[in-house]
Amino acid sequence: TLNGVVGLELSGNFGLLRSLAVAKAFRRQGLATQLINKIEEYARSQKVTALYLLTLTAEDFFTSRGYHTTDRGSAPSALQETTEFKSLCPETAVCMKKHL
C-alpha cells in the first residue's frame, strides 16, 4: 500500500517539488513532513540551492516549513517551461520557494 509520495524535478541548481500527497488514513501523522524532509535532503545532495513549488491547497503547510510565496514569473525559466508550470497547475496556484 502506498501511504504517501513526493516528486522532485531537477533543473541545474533548482528543483521543482511535485505531487506531495498522503493517503487520507495517514494524514496528520507527520508523514508529509517526513517526505518533505527527505526530498530536501536528497535535493541538497544533488547540489540544489532552491526549491520551488506550486500549490492550490497547502500554502500554510509549506510556509510552516520555511517556504515563502514568490512571484510565479520569478521562477527560473527552465522550471517555467515544465508541464507543471505550463499546463498542470492553473495560474491561480501559489508559487513558493525555499533556499536550501
Secondary structure, DSSP 8 states (H G I E B T S, - for coil): ---EEEEEEEETTEEEEEEEEE-GGGTTTTHHHHHHHHHHHHHHHTT--EEEEEESS-HHHHHTTT-EE--GGGS-HHHHTSHIIIIIS-TTSEEEEEE-
